Amino acid sequence: MNIHVFFIVCPMVFLAGIVDSIAGGGGLISLPAYLMAGLPPHMAVATNKLSSSCGTTVSAFRYLKNRCVSLPLVPSTVLAALAGSAIGARLVLALDERYIKGMLFIVLPVTAFFVLRKKSPLDTQGPALPLKKQLVIATLAAFIIGAYDGFYGPGTGTFLVLILTGLARMDVRTASGNTKCINLASNVAALVTFLINGQVFLLLGLCAALFSILGNFIGSGMVVKNGAKTVRPIIIVVLILLFFKLLTDF
């Protein structure tokens, strides 16, 4: 593989790490980077999981360090994400990705409506839910979105943040922290599945991982300091870009 491939992938993965640690959706940037570099679709998805897993590890640790995570939700949501992502990764190895793209044509407009309908769509609405209800909502979301992450990926963090803030009524910083823990679990489960099936380009993925780590470190610090003011506009931009990418792919 030529050296120019690394110059295409690594800077874009760095930017993806910043975006992903703040609002999710970094795969919208990193996955096309691998495809532009000439990797086959399955290998692009698999190698993207390697670099994103490393970056998400740093981001999740920083949220935990700054106490931006609801710890009681972590065990069940992580297990649910592991199971869902493993199922999704096995499906993507057997199915055409057009199916998931077709589904997103329905999901994205609904999600965009939720984000744009109010001035502060990511602020917690009403009183906080009891922990048991938050646990049920977050665990179901971790399994379903985790399966999508293993299957395809882009937008996973965005969807999780929207569910945790809108349905579980968590504040933005805590929702972002728990999202990183869930996303890390789903990344790892998918990565192991892809490694077993020999789909990961290790050299490129490990180099890109260094840039993903740096991007996630910078981005997670931005959320810790600026909260919803940083997260909200990036989520809106990611949703719009993700929708148009789907349109151009068909």
ROMARVO-575544 format. One record per residue (C-alpha): y, x, z. Coordinates in steps of 0.001 Angstrom, whole numbers, padded with zeros to 6 digits, always signed. Layout:
BEGIN
YXZ...
//
This chain:
BEGIN
+000000+000000+000000+003429+001354-000988+006042+002299+001613+008465-000338+000311+006166-003011+001743+007032-001798+005244+010746-001943+004419+010313-005580+003380+008202-006718+006318+009527-004819+009344+013240-005828+009252+012321-009464+008605+009826-009440+011467+012557-008035+013735+014843-010957+012853+011930-013357+013269+011357-012002+016778+014942-012766+017767+014779-016299+016381+011318-017002+017782+012163-015917+021308+015234-018178+021355+014150-021366+019627+010779-020832+018009+010265-020904+014264+010230-017152+013754+007160-017575+011571+009448-019174+009015+010858-015688+008468+007892-013425+009188+005160-015261+007271+007117-015289+003964+007789-011582+004525+004054-010821+004438+003620-013036+001389+006512-011262-000374+004785-007978+000421+001833-009129-001662-000746-010037+000992-003141-012908+000163-002279-016123+002102-005101-015900+004652-004389-012226+005327-000650-012931+005564-001237-015622+008205-003666-013376+010090-001505-010237+010053+001509-012288+011084-000438-013313+014195-000887-009660+015150+002808-008791+015052+003954-012089+016568+001437-011830+019418+002883-008471+020467+006449-009740+020312+005650-012957+022149+004008-010959+024952+007296-009187+025661+009292-012400+025430+006940-014308+027756+007022-011477+030306+010817-011484+030305+010954-015239+030913+008471-014848+033779+010469-011970+035234+013628-014083+035221+011792-017094+036739+012370-019289+033694+008820-020688+033739+007279-023657+035566+004232-021838+036910+002141-024941+037804+002063-025849+034101+000838-022454+032914-002969-022538+033564-003752-025860+031872-001336-025382+028975-002628-021880+028246-006243-023075+028206-005317-026017+025973-003438-023725+023573-006366-021301+023406-008770-024099+022498-006449-025772+019995-005491-022565+018239-009086-021387+017876-009931-024692+016183-006881-024462+013920-007627-020885+012878-011184-021804+011889-009866-024712+009829-007360-022580+007919-010151-020249+006857-011945-023199+005278-009205-025565+004074-006293-025521+001642-002943-025211+003421-001481-028021+001281-002844-030480+003848-000723-029107+006668+002349-028922+004430+001907-032568+003523+001806-033487+007202+005020-031603+007870+006915-033699+005344+006516-036510+007880+006918-034468+011070+010063-032522+010139+012416-035442+009321+011412-037151+012575+012023-033961+014546+015350-033343+012795+016465-036874+013665+015659-036235+017318+017672-032994+017314+020725-034355+015470+021068-037874+016882+022981-036866+019998+025621-034294+020801+023353-032539+023301+019794-033362+022208+018199-030557+024199+019750-031404+027524+017355-033070+029955+017811-036839+029677+017536-038819+032929+015767-037760+036138+013096-035100+036030+009542-036352+035572+006963-035903+038344+004963-032714+037967+001731-034586+037132+003363-036348+034178+004908-033096+032974+001470-031499+033221-000175-034180+031056+002558-034069+028406+002700-030266+028275-001090-029866+028137-001481-032361+025277+001385-030693+023413-000163-027250+023955-003479-028361+022448-002046-030214+019435+000730-027739+018580-001638-024872+019387-004028-026182+016731-001154-026273+014245-000183-022724+015222-003688-021455+014550-003741-023301+011232-000314-022322+009866+002327-021494+012483+006012-021727+011488+007960-024083+013736+005448-023982+016605+007941-022846+019236+010585-025268+017982+008240-028249+018259+007132-027195+021748+010698-026805+023036+011627-030238+021664+008619-031889+023325+009091-030164+026675+012791-030993+026825+012654-034460+025259+009414-035894+026654+008654-033758+029717+012397-033607+030586+012446-029922+031376+015651-027910+031188+016096-025690+028150+015483-022345+029842+012295-023486+031593+011048-025224+028449+011659-022033+026451+009782-019973+029048+006754-022257+029126+006833-022429+025336+006446-018646+025173+003415-018747+027485+001799-021460+025359+002721-019702+022121+001280-016409+023362-002045-018082+024138-002202-019781+020730-001320-016525+018967-004029-014576+020783-006750-017175+020108-005897-017288+016398-005653-013493+016198-009126-013002+017698-010563-015509+015221-008908-013744+012278-009997-010301+013504-013614-011449+013724-013362-012652+010126-011771-009395+008891-008490-010938+007732-005975-008712+009592-004192-005776+007867-004072-003588+010980-001726-000777+009854+001015-003079+008578+000575-005509+011452+000872-002828+014131+003999-001327+012562+005590-004758+012301+004574-005449+015909+006998-002771+017143+009864-004551+015396+008687-007914+016695+008683-006569+020267+012269-005336+019908+013444-008624+018376+011782-010726+021073+013236-008537+023827+016763-008986+022488+016366-012713+021779+014851-013651+025125+017761-011946+026864+020163-014104+024852+018490-017293+026115+018433-016147+029720+022190-015541+029554+023386-018400+027327+020792-021189+027664+021231-024271+025509+024375-022978+023772+022214-020345+022101+019078-022413+021542+020490-025640+020040+022132-024407+016823+019242-022070+016010+016696-024892+016369+018713-027039+013954+018957-024220+011408+015227-023457+011715+014288-027101+011103+016451-027255+007988+015104-023965+006603+011514-024925+007353+011901-028244+005533+013416-026630+002438+010719-023950+002424+008098-026687+002276+009924-028317-000618+010052-025085-002623+006377-024310-001918+005154-027543-003495
//
